[in-house]
Amino acid sequence: MTAYVISEVEARDTVAFERYRRLAADSIVAHGGRYLVRGGAAETVEGGPPPKTLIVVEFPSIAQAREWYASADYAEALKVRGAALDRRLIFVEGVPPSD
């Protein structure tokens, strides 16, 4: 079943943030993920506070999302993450396909 990794981020350091983005993107592709949302314009329609930068990545399964997060490929990005950005990260399973 498809799974999604949802990030809400705020950049701390623009140089480190760009390095993190490159490393993360390469590792996501290497682990079968693809970006669905990557920082596009967001509008709050109900509730608050206003969203920060949103990223949504699709993986074929929650297991593959977890494997990506724990991978040596993504470990390089994680080394930079603390200096690059503040983040809230959520893993969520998608809806099963309907018959």
Buried (B, 14 or more C-beta within 10 A) or exposed (E): EBBBBBBBBEBBEEEBBEBBBEBBBBBBEEBBBEBEBEBEEEEEEEEEEEEBBBBBBBBBBBEBBBBBBEBEBBEBBBEBBEEBBEBEEEBEEBEEEEE
